[in-house]
Amino acid sequence: MNKLFLYILLGGIIACKKDTTFSEKDGDVRVYMSQAISGSFTDITVNRRAPLQSDSAYAFDVNAFFAGAGYLTAPRDINVRFALDYTKWDSINTARVNAGQPAFEKIPDNIFLFKTAQALIKKGGTISDNINFTINAKQIQEGHNYMIPVRLESADGFALNPAKSITYFVVKVTPPVYPEINRSTWTILNVDSEEASGEGPNNGRAIFALDGLLNTFWHTQWDGGEPPLPHHIAIDMKTTQTLSGLYLTARQNAPNGAPKTVVVEASADGTTWQAAGTYQLAAINAQQPVFFTQTFNVRYFRVTVTATHGNTNITFFAEVSAF
């Protein structure tokens, strides 16, 4: 009788141990956000689409990972939910401003969409299916410091790893990219002013805006006089091209006189010109794109500088190209 009682008792203990529910061990479980493994802040990059490029949305995945002592995989399906979490927004921005860094901006609703916030870690698995938020590459613009705070909010009541439950996605926006048109046969159609001697034998004249070298440049006349603005440079591409815009690069390390406002025109015959837009340029070394709102099937284009940084009579370009 005693042995039988002992067998029944042991059998009951073993059965209870085998049927131990997941929730009874949730102290050993930590569900975390996979994107938070390498730190709370994660950079993401969006390449903005130009007016003439097709619309697109950039999708960024988020998911959750299961980890628990005594379990190699999730013993049952676990629903996990994500949410935007702005609770620390003000404190983060205060710390940034105090450190001399720009404050983060909330991304506008017309640019950002987080449609599905729930995912599933399936029984026998360790990672949830991916869900994503999307950013409209047609609407977003450079020059903003957007940040998106996404938190792993819940996992069916099981414990989360608090140190790895939120990711602050910092959005880096890059300008649209078009391949440049080959310039090997391009020539200068005409130019209103150039420095023919003061910049040396291999500089100053308009043709040096087409040589592919950043240390050479077209410069308007300054030796013996400075003709006033506006100044223009007109290019003959030799064949008809479909133009979507220009790449303009100012003389390097020379902010005084750098083009500020430019008027672009296009022409099929070099005589009759169509307006292609008025654009603002920064006084920087980097190549700056000018995006047209329509395409032009033309052989010629002209860039006229109507205002400069520093309000000078002189101006310049290191390189002029098109796409």
LUMDRENKOL-988080 format. One record per residue (C-alpha): x, z, y. Coordinates in pm, 1 decimal. Each point is the difference from the previous one (the first is absolute). Example, Ala and Ser with C-alpha at 12.3 -4.5 7.8 and 13.67 -1.06 7.14 Angstrom:
BEGIN
@X 1230.0, Z 780.0, Y -450.0;
@X 137.0, Z -66.0, Y 344.0;
END
This chain:
BEGIN
@X 0.0, Z 0.0, Y 0.0;
@X 277.8, Z 90.4, Y 245.4;
@X 187.0, Z -324.8, Y -73.9;
@X -311.7, Z -204.9, Y 53.5;
@X -67.1, Z 171.6, Y 331.2;
@X 359.1, Z -67.7, Y 107.2;
@X -28.9, Z -372.0, Y -86.7;
@X -322.6, Z -27.8, Y 198.1;
@X 155.4, Z 180.4, Y 296.8;
@X 312.2, Z -218.6, Y -1.5;
@X -208.3, Z -312.0, Y -39.3;
@X -204.0, Z 100.5, Y 302.0;
@X 310.2, Z 62.9, Y 209.3;
@X 151.6, Z -334.5, Y -97.4;
@X -326.4, Z -179.2, Y 72.0;
@X -27.1, Z 166.9, Y 341.0;
@X 358.1, Z -91.8, Y 84.1;
@X -53.9, Z -360.1, Y -100.7;
@X -313.8, Z -24.6, Y 215.6;
@X 157.9, Z 160.3, Y 306.5;
@X -142.9, Z -185.7, Y 296.5;
@X 213.9, Z -169.9, Y 258.4;
@X -138.0, Z 223.2, Y 275.3;
@X 132.8, Z 310.6, Y -175.5;
@X 350.4, Z -133.2, Y 53.3;
@X -46.1, Z -143.7, Y 345.5;
@X 260.3, Z 243.6, Y 130.6;
@X 255.4, Z -212.9, Y -184.5;
@X -136.6, Z -325.8, Y 136.9;
@X 109.3, Z -169.6, Y 320.7;
@X -156.8, Z -329.4, Y 97.8;
@X 187.3, Z -167.3, Y 282.7;
@X 0.1, Z -313.6, Y 210.6;
@X 256.8, Z -246.6, Y -131.6;
@X 84.0, Z -132.6, Y 348.8;
@X 100.0, Z 353.9, Y 112.1;
@X 282.7, Z 37.3, Y -252.6;
@X 275.9, Z -115.8, Y 234.9;
@X -132.5, Z 187.3, Y 304.4;
@X -306.4, Z 37.8, Y 218.3;
@X 76.3, Z -296.5, Y 228.3;
@X 7.7, Z -352.3, Y -139.9;
@X 64.7, Z -317.9, Y 198.4;
@X -218.2, Z -301.6, Y -71.8;
@X 47.1, Z -343.0, Y 157.4;
@X -262.4, Z -247.5, Y 115.8;
@X 102.5, Z -349.6, Y 104.8;
@X -248.2, Z -92.2, Y 270.9;
@X -176.6, Z -331.9, Y -33.4;
@X 16.7, Z -240.3, Y 293.2;
@X -310.6, Z -162.0, Y 153.9;
@X 55.6, Z -321.3, Y -194.5;
@X 80.1, Z 168.2, Y -330.7;
@X -272.4, Z 72.9, Y -253.6;
@X -153.8, Z 346.1, Y 1.7;
@X 124.2, Z 255.1, Y -252.6;
@X -15.5, Z 367.7, Y -85.4;
@X 293.1, Z 209.6, Y -119.5;
@X -93.3, Z 239.9, Y -282.5;
@X 192.7, Z 322.0, Y -66.1;
@X -53.5, Z 185.7, Y -326.3;
@X -48.7, Z 371.7, Y -47.6;
@X -34.8, Z 182.3, Y -331.9;
@X 27.3, Z 342.7, Y -162.5;
@X 226.4, Z 129.0, Y -276.8;
@X -76.1, Z 264.0, Y -261.0;
@X 259.4, Z 259.8, Y -100.4;
@X -72.4, Z 315.6, Y -197.7;
@X 189.7, Z 244.7, Y -217.7;
@X -110.0, Z -36.0, Y -360.1;
@X -150.8, Z -345.2, Y 53.3;
@X 179.1, Z -334.2, Y -21.7;
@X -308.8, Z -183.1, Y 119.9;
@X -336.7, Z 83.2, Y 154.5;
@X -224.4, Z 150.5, Y -270.8;
@X -309.2, Z -156.3, Y 159.3;
@X -102.7, Z -230.7, Y 283.1;
@X 83.1, Z 146.1, Y 340.9;
@X -166.4, Z -133.4, Y 312.4;
@X 225.4, Z 24.6, Y 304.6;
@X -108.0, Z -51.1, Y 356.9;
@X 198.5, Z -95.9, Y 308.7;
@X -92.7, Z 45.1, Y 366.3;
@X 141.7, Z -47.9, Y 347.5;
@X 128.7, Z 333.6, Y 126.2;
@X 62.1, Z 44.3, Y 372.9;
@X 20.2, Z 381.2, Y -6.1;
@X 372.7, Z 3.3, Y 84.9;
@X -10.8, Z -296.6, Y 236.0;
@X 37.4, Z 198.1, Y 323.1;
@X 277.4, Z 224.9, Y -132.0;
@X 195.4, Z -298.0, Y -135.1;
@X -25.4, Z -184.0, Y 331.0;
@X 94.3, Z 310.0, Y 198.6;
@X 314.0, Z 37.5, Y -208.3;
@X 84.2, Z -367.7, Y 45.6;
@X -45.4, Z 6.1, Y 376.0;
@X 211.5, Z 316.1, Y 26.6;
@X 270.6, Z -180.9, Y -198.1;
@X -12.4, Z -297.8, Y 237.0;
@X -182.1, Z -226.4, Y -248.6;
@X -313.9, Z -202.8, Y 72.8;
@X -330.5, Z 149.8, Y -108.2;
@X -186.9, Z -163.4, Y -285.3;
@X -312.8, Z -204.5, Y 70.6;
@X -313.9, Z -10.7, Y -213.2;
@X -52.6, Z -348.8, Y -134.9;
@X -323.1, Z -160.3, Y 133.4;
@X -296.1, Z -36.0, Y -233.9;
@X -10.2, Z -378.5, Y 39.3;
@X 354.5, Z -22.5, Y -139.9;
@X -14.1, Z 256.5, Y -280.2;
@X -226.8, Z 33.0, Y -304.9;
@X 5.4, Z 265.6, Y -275.3;
@X -298.0, Z -116.9, Y -203.0;
@X 44.1, Z 182.8, Y -333.5;
@X 127.3, Z 358.3, Y 4.1;
@X -43.9, Z 95.6, Y -366.6;
@X 223.5, Z -81.9, Y -298.6;
@X 19.9, Z 103.6, Y -364.8;
@X 278.2, Z 146.6, Y -212.6;
@X -121.3, Z -105.8, Y -344.4;
@X 16.1, Z 224.4, Y -303.6;
@X 335.7, Z -49.6, Y -170.4;
@X 158.2, Z -131.5, Y 320.2;
@X 215.5, Z 148.8, Y 274.3;
@X -71.9, Z -216.0, Y 303.6;
@X -322.3, Z -107.0, Y 164.3;
@X -108.0, Z -354.6, Y 62.1;
@X 105.8, Z -128.5, Y 341.2;
@X -230.3, Z -1.9, Y 297.8;
@X 110.4, Z -132.8, Y 335.4;
@X -55.7, Z -8.6, Y 370.2;
@X 30.9, Z -326.5, Y 189.4;
@X 133.4, Z -95.1, Y 342.4;
@X -116.8, Z -315.5, Y 175.5;
@X 311.2, Z -202.3, Y 77.8;
@X -188.6, Z -224.4, Y 241.0;
@X -121.2, Z 285.2, Y 221.0;
@X 300.3, Z 232.8, Y 3.1;
@X 259.5, Z -29.5, Y 276.5;
@X 362.9, Z 96.0, Y 40.7;
@X 99.8, Z 276.0, Y 240.4;
@X -220.9, Z 273.5, Y -148.2;
@X 104.1, Z 307.9, Y -194.7;
@X -282.0, Z 18.2, Y -252.7;
@X -12.0, Z 265.0, Y -272.9;
@X -252.7, Z 43.5, Y -283.5;
@X -24.4, Z 348.0, Y -164.4;
@X -133.6, Z -29.9, Y -356.6;
@X -51.8, Z 315.8, Y -207.4;
@X -69.3, Z 50.4, Y -368.7;
@X -304.4, Z 218.3, Y 60.0;
@X -120.0, Z 102.6, Y -345.5;
@X 46.9, Z -50.5, Y -374.4;
@X -318.0, Z 120.8, Y -168.3;
@X 74.4, Z 356.8, Y 107.7;
@X 346.2, Z 9.0, Y -156.6;
@X 299.7, Z 115.0, Y 197.6;
@X 186.6, Z -235.6, Y 231.5;
@X 367.0, Z 16.4, Y 84.0;
@X -29.4, Z 100.9, Y 368.0;
@X 348.4, Z -129.2, Y 84.5;
@X -83.3, Z -346.1, Y -132.7;
@X -363.2, Z -51.1, Y 88.7;
@X 23.9, Z -191.5, Y 331.1;
@X 179.5, Z -308.3, Y 123.8;
@X 31.0, Z -98.1, Y 364.7;
@X 23.1, Z -380.0, Y -2.1;
@X 191.6, Z -116.4, Y 309.2;
@X -90.7, Z -361.0, Y 77.9;
@X 280.9, Z -234.3, Y 104.3;
@X -132.2, Z -324.8, Y 147.1;
@X 223.5, Z -306.6, Y 4.8;
@X -78.3, Z -322.6, Y 186.9;
@X -123.5, Z -306.4, Y -183.8;
@X 264.1, Z -220.5, Y -156.0;
@X -0.2, Z -377.8, Y 9.0;
@X 288.3, Z -220.3, Y -118.5;
@X 183.3, Z -164.2, Y 289.6;
@X -9.5, Z -376.3, Y 41.5;
@X 338.4, Z -162.2, Y -60.9;
@X 171.3, Z -54.1, Y 336.6;
@X 295.0, Z -212.6, Y -113.0;
@X -119.7, Z -310.8, Y 186.4;
@X -157.9, Z 169.3, Y 302.3;
@X 113.4, Z -86.1, Y 350.2;
@X -80.8, Z 107.5, Y 355.0;
@X -270.0, Z -215.0, Y 158.7;
@X 57.7, Z 146.8, Y 344.8;
@X 82.5, Z 323.7, Y 178.4;
@X -49.7, Z 93.5, Y 363.3;
@X 319.8, Z 205.4, Y 32.6;
@X 309.3, Z 82.5, Y -203.0;
@X 339.8, Z 156.6, Y 63.1;
@X 235.4, Z -291.8, Y -63.0;
@X 334.3, Z 168.2, Y 72.2;
@X -16.5, Z 371.3, Y 77.3;
@X -54.7, Z 106.6, Y -362.6;
@X 294.0, Z -203.3, Y -131.9;
@X 15.6, Z -332.4, Y -185.6;
@X -201.1, Z 117.5, Y -300.8;
@X -279.4, Z 192.5, Y 163.2;
@X -268.4, Z -0.4, Y 268.8;
@X -147.2, Z -343.9, Y -56.3;
@X -342.1, Z -43.3, Y -156.1;
@X 129.7, Z -146.6, Y -328.2;
@X 148.6, Z 338.7, Y -89.1;
@X -351.9, Z 135.5, Y -54.3;
@X -12.6, Z -222.3, Y -310.2;
@X 340.2, Z 62.7, Y -159.6;
@X -96.9, Z 292.8, Y -227.8;
@X 251.3, Z 236.6, Y 162.8;
@X -114.3, Z 320.9, Y 167.5;
@X 313.7, Z 31.7, Y 213.1;
@X -68.1, Z -330.1, Y 178.8;
@X -298.2, Z -63.2, Y 227.1;
@X -179.0, Z -216.1, Y 250.7;
@X 36.8, Z 156.0, Y 345.2;
@X -150.7, Z -125.3, Y 324.6;
@X 238.9, Z -76.9, Y 285.2;
@X 172.2, Z 286.4, Y 176.6;
@X 334.9, Z -156.7, Y 103.6;
@X -52.5, Z -144.1, Y 348.7;
@X -365.1, Z 103.4, Y 23.0;
@X -294.8, Z 150.5, Y -183.6;
@X -306.0, Z -223.9, Y -0.8;
@X -317.3, Z 213.0, Y -5.8;
@X -252.3, Z 30.8, Y -279.4;
@X -173.3, Z -157.3, Y -183.3;
@X 261.1, Z -141.9, Y -240.0;
@X -71.9, Z -213.4, Y -302.0;
@X 169.2, Z -139.5, Y -309.1;
@X -166.2, Z -288.5, Y -189.1;
@X 87.8, Z -92.6, Y -359.4;
@X -20.6, Z -329.9, Y -188.3;
@X -45.6, Z 71.8, Y -372.7;
@X 49.3, Z -375.9, Y -74.6;
@X -293.9, Z -8.2, Y -243.1;
@X -360.1, Z 115.7, Y 21.0;
@X -37.4, Z 355.3, Y -128.5;
@X -291.8, Z 236.9, Y -46.0;
@X 78.2, Z 287.5, Y 235.4;
@X -148.6, Z 346.0, Y -55.3;
@X 228.9, Z 181.4, Y 243.5;
@X 353.0, Z 58.4, Y 123.7;
@X 284.3, Z 241.4, Y -60.6;
@X 173.6, Z 92.4, Y 327.2;
@X 323.1, Z 198.6, Y 23.0;
@X 141.5, Z 119.8, Y 330.6;
@X 368.5, Z 14.5, Y 88.7;
@X 143.5, Z 299.5, Y -183.3;
@X 52.9, Z 330.1, Y 184.8;
@X -114.9, Z -141.7, Y 333.0;
@X -335.3, Z 155.5, Y 98.6;
@X 27.3, Z -99.8, Y 366.2;
@X -140.0, Z -351.8, Y 10.5;
@X -148.5, Z 3.8, Y -348.7;
@X -322.8, Z -204.2, Y -13.5;
@X -306.7, Z 215.4, Y 56.0;
@X -287.3, Z -248.8, Y 34.5;
@X 15.1, Z -344.3, Y -157.8;
@X -241.0, Z -291.1, Y 3.0;
@X 15.2, Z -227.5, Y -304.1;
@X -118.5, Z -361.8, Y -7.5;
@X -1.4, Z -266.8, Y -269.8;
@X 8.5, Z -378.4, Y 23.4;
@X -26.9, Z -301.0, Y -227.2;
@X 179.8, Z -235.8, Y 239.6;
@X 214.0, Z 223.9, Y 223.2;
@X -210.6, Z -91.0, Y 304.1;
@X -349.2, Z 142.4, Y -48.4;
@X 2.1, Z 372.8, Y -73.0;
@X -254.1, Z 231.2, Y -166.2;
@X -10.2, Z 371.9, Y 77.2;
@X 104.2, Z 210.7, Y -302.1;
@X -29.4, Z 339.7, Y 167.0;
@X 162.5, Z 254.3, Y 230.3;
@X 200.2, Z 275.9, Y -168.9;
@X 180.4, Z 323.3, Y 87.4;
@X 350.8, Z 67.4, Y -132.7;
@X 199.0, Z 322.7, Y -15.6;
@X 355.7, Z 40.0, Y 128.6;
@X 151.1, Z 33.5, Y -347.1;
@X 263.4, Z -172.4, Y -211.3;
@X -226.7, Z -73.1, Y -295.7;
@X -170.4, Z -329.9, Y -64.2;
@X -356.5, Z 14.6, Y 134.3;
@X -285.9, Z -202.9, Y -146.1;
@X -258.4, Z -177.5, Y 212.6;
@X -313.0, Z -72.4, Y -204.1;
@X -232.5, Z -280.8, Y 102.8;
@X -375.1, Z 31.5, Y -43.7;
@X -16.4, Z -360.2, Y -122.8;
@X 240.5, Z -246.1, Y -155.9;
@X 149.3, Z -295.9, Y 186.6;
@X 114.2, Z -322.3, Y -168.1;
@X 266.9, Z -101.0, Y 250.2;
@X 357.3, Z -111.0, Y 41.8;
@X 83.7, Z 192.2, Y 318.1;
@X -47.2, Z 350.7, Y 137.7;
@X 92.5, Z 165.6, Y 329.1;
@X 61.9, Z 365.2, Y 87.1;
@X -29.8, Z 99.9, Y 365.6;
@X 117.8, Z 342.5, Y 115.1;
@X -219.9, Z 119.4, Y 286.9;
@X 119.6, Z 362.7, Y 21.8;
@X 312.0, Z 188.7, Y -110.5;
@X 96.8, Z 357.9, Y -70.3;
@X 174.0, Z 114.7, Y 316.3;
@X -185.7, Z -255.9, Y 216.3;
@X 298.8, Z -234.0, Y 7.7;
@X 34.8, Z -367.4, Y 86.6;
@X 211.1, Z -58.5, Y -310.4;
@X -113.0, Z 3.1, Y -360.5;
@X 123.0, Z -105.3, Y -345.2;
@X -62.0, Z -44.7, Y -372.5;
@X 252.7, Z 45.4, Y -278.9;
@X -219.7, Z -187.5, Y -248.5;
@X -324.6, Z -197.4, Y 6.9;
@X -164.3, Z -101.2, Y -327.6;
@X -346.6, Z -77.5, Y -132.9;
@X -218.5, Z 48.4, Y -304.6;
END
